[in-house]
Amino acid sequence: MDAADSGPASPAPRVWVELPGEASVLAELLARIRQRSGEWWCEVRLDLWAQAQRSDGTPTVEPSPTVFPVPARLVTPIEGTDYTAVPTRRPGPAGDDPAGESGLQWSYQELPTAVGRPQLRILHHETCFLADAEPHLTLDQARRAVAEGAEPCTGCGVREKIRG
């Protein structure tokens, strides 16, 4: 099975999740969760094996879906996978979104580059679990950043969101 193909039994898009001991597994991304501290977490589902009983009482094994939270820094999106339908949860009552009220829904992340190379900037929407900064750009500023060379994040579907 291709890593980006979630298959018919897996409606949620897949991501790589780093486990203790540096192993990584494919899991389904169920939600992105912004903690009050500002840190992003992800809710993921992973099928593990569980013992079950056959009708005759003998033991067998079957998949058992396990849902757990994991810090977003341990989650890696799969290139080409659409994560735009993954819900984002934030603390506070519904509609309590200061970034949305102010129009600041975008941020960019500056990544290190080799000496003499231009700065690499990745543009994120406020719902992106890969963003490392609070939203500080308006839609017009986000469009300008892309026009000036910022790369749209493929994890949060920025390219589609800034078309307008």
C-alpha positions as CSV (number, residue, x, y, z in Angstrom):
1,M,0.0,0.0,0.0
2,D,1.3,3.4,-0.9
3,A,1.9,5.6,2.2
4,A,-0.2,8.4,0.9
5,D,-3.2,6.2,0.1
6,S,-5.3,5.8,3.2
7,G,-7.4,3.1,1.5
8,P,-11.2,2.5,1.7
9,A,-11.2,1.5,5.4
10,S,-9.2,4.6,6.4
11,P,-11.1,7.9,5.9
12,A,-8.6,10.1,7.7
13,P,-5.4,11.1,5.9
14,R,-2.2,9.4,6.9
15,V,0.9,10.8,8.6
16,W,4.1,9.4,9.9
17,V,4.3,9.4,13.7
18,E,7.6,9.1,15.5
19,L,7.5,6.6,18.4
20,P,9.9,6.2,21.3
21,G,13.0,4.5,20.2
22,E,13.1,6.4,16.9
23,A,10.7,4.1,15.1
24,S,8.1,5.7,12.9
25,V,4.7,4.3,11.9
26,L,1.8,5.4,9.6
27,A,-1.2,6.6,11.5
28,E,-4.4,8.5,10.6
29,L,-4.6,12.2,11.5
30,L,-7.9,12.8,13.2
31,A,-7.4,16.3,14.5
32,R,-5.0,19.2,15.1
33,I,-5.2,20.6,18.6
34,R,-3.8,24.0,19.7
35,Q,-3.0,23.9,23.4
36,R,-3.5,27.0,25.6
37,S,0.3,27.2,25.7
38,G,0.3,27.7,21.9
39,E,1.9,24.3,21.3
40,W,0.3,22.1,18.6
41,W,-0.7,18.5,19.2
42,C,-2.3,15.9,16.9
43,E,-4.8,13.3,17.6
44,V,-3.9,10.2,15.7
45,R,-5.3,6.7,15.3
46,L,-3.2,3.6,14.9
47,D,-4.4,0.0,14.5
48,L,-2.6,-2.3,17.0
49,W,-3.1,-6.0,17.5
50,A,-5.5,-7.1,20.2
51,Q,-6.6,-10.6,21.5
52,A,-10.2,-11.5,20.8
53,Q,-12.2,-14.7,21.3
54,R,-13.7,-16.8,18.5
55,S,-17.2,-18.1,18.9
56,D,-15.7,-21.4,20.1
57,G,-13.8,-19.7,22.8
58,T,-10.3,-20.0,21.3
59,P,-8.2,-16.9,21.1
60,T,-7.5,-15.0,17.9
61,V,-5.9,-11.7,17.0
62,E,-7.6,-8.7,15.3
63,P,-6.8,-5.0,14.7
64,S,-7.9,-2.7,17.5
65,P,-7.9,1.1,16.7
66,T,-6.0,3.1,19.3
67,V,-6.5,6.9,19.4
68,F,-3.9,9.0,21.2
69,P,-2.5,12.5,21.3
70,V,1.0,13.2,20.2
71,P,3.0,16.5,19.9
72,A,2.9,17.8,16.4
73,R,6.7,17.9,16.3
74,L,6.6,14.1,16.2
75,V,4.2,14.0,13.2
76,T,5.4,14.3,9.6
77,P,2.9,14.9,6.8
78,I,3.1,12.8,3.6
79,E,3.8,14.8,0.5
80,G,0.8,14.9,-1.8
81,T,-1.7,14.2,0.9
82,D,-4.6,16.6,1.4
83,Y,-5.0,17.5,5.1
84,T,-7.5,20.4,4.6
85,A,-10.5,18.4,5.9
86,V,-8.7,17.6,9.2
87,P,-10.5,19.5,12.0
88,T,-8.6,22.0,14.1
89,R,-9.5,22.4,17.8
90,R,-8.5,25.4,19.9
91,P,-9.0,26.2,23.6
92,G,-11.8,28.5,24.7
93,P,-15.5,28.8,23.7
94,A,-16.6,28.4,20.1
95,G,-15.9,31.6,18.1
96,D,-13.2,32.7,20.6
97,D,-10.5,33.2,17.9
98,P,-8.6,36.5,18.3
99,A,-6.5,35.7,15.3
100,G,-9.6,35.3,13.1
101,E,-11.1,38.6,14.4
102,S,-8.0,40.6,13.7
103,G,-7.6,39.0,10.2
104,L,-4.2,37.6,11.1
105,Q,-4.6,34.1,9.9
106,W,-1.2,33.4,8.3
107,S,2.4,33.0,9.5
108,Y,5.7,32.1,7.9
109,Q,8.4,29.9,9.1
110,E,12.0,30.8,8.3
111,L,14.2,27.7,7.8
112,P,17.9,27.6,7.9
113,T,19.7,27.5,4.5
114,A,23.3,27.1,3.3
115,V,25.5,30.2,3.5
116,G,25.0,32.5,0.5
117,R,21.5,31.0,-0.2
118,P,18.3,33.1,0.1
119,Q,16.3,32.6,3.2
120,L,13.7,29.8,2.8
121,R,10.3,30.8,4.2
122,I,7.3,28.5,4.4
123,L,3.8,30.1,4.6
124,H,1.3,28.5,7.0
125,H,-2.4,29.0,7.7
126,E,-3.4,29.4,11.4
127,T,-4.8,25.8,11.4
128,C,-1.5,24.3,10.4
129,F,0.1,22.0,13.0
130,L,3.5,22.6,11.4
131,A,3.5,26.3,12.0
132,D,6.0,27.5,14.6
133,A,4.7,31.0,15.0
134,E,1.5,32.8,16.0
135,P,-0.4,34.2,13.0
136,H,1.0,37.6,12.1
137,L,0.0,38.2,8.5
138,T,-3.2,39.2,6.8
139,L,-4.5,37.5,3.6
140,D,-3.0,40.3,1.4
141,Q,0.3,40.0,3.2
142,A,0.3,36.2,2.8
143,R,-0.3,36.6,-0.9
144,R,2.5,39.1,-1.2
145,A,4.8,36.7,0.8
146,V,4.1,34.0,-1.8
147,A,4.7,36.4,-4.7
148,E,8.0,37.3,-3.1
149,G,9.1,33.7,-2.9
150,A,7.7,32.1,0.3
151,E,6.8,28.5,-0.3
152,P,3.1,27.6,0.5
153,C,2.9,24.8,3.1
154,T,1.6,21.6,1.5
155,G,0.4,20.3,4.9
156,C,-2.3,23.0,5.4
157,G,-3.3,23.7,1.8
158,V,-2.1,27.3,1.7
159,R,-2.1,27.5,-2.1
160,E,-5.8,26.8,-2.3
161,K,-6.7,29.1,0.6
162,I,-4.9,32.2,-0.7
163,R,-6.6,32.0,-4.1
164,G,-9.5,34.3,-3.9
